[in-house]
Amino acid sequence: MEKDVRFKKAEFAAMVGVVGNILLAILKWGVGIYANSKALVADAVHSASDVVGSLAVYIGLKAAKAPPDEDHPYGHGKAESIAAIIVAVLLMLVGVEIADHRSRHSFSPLNLPNPSRLWL
């Protein structure tokens, strides 16, 4: 496959990822708030982070297809690898944040009604 065709397909896929993840994040957030589901809200945050990741991939692809210049005589192909590292770090940070939030709330006491007052 020709290099330009590969880049165009990859850029299209990255933009589909951006739009799709925006829609998913909005939908999951709304349903999660309506249903009082912290898991769905957390998944909405993950989808929102995927938007940022897809944008990083898109920008990396745009930079990678730039022709060689004085500062980069072998081209800008490493920009794809840098975008992949950004996505990996972003996903790790979101995962750590979700785990931290969940661990703090898993051990907090529940505000249950007093069982003796239920019969009054």
Beta strands, then each sheet from edge to edge (+ up, - down):
end
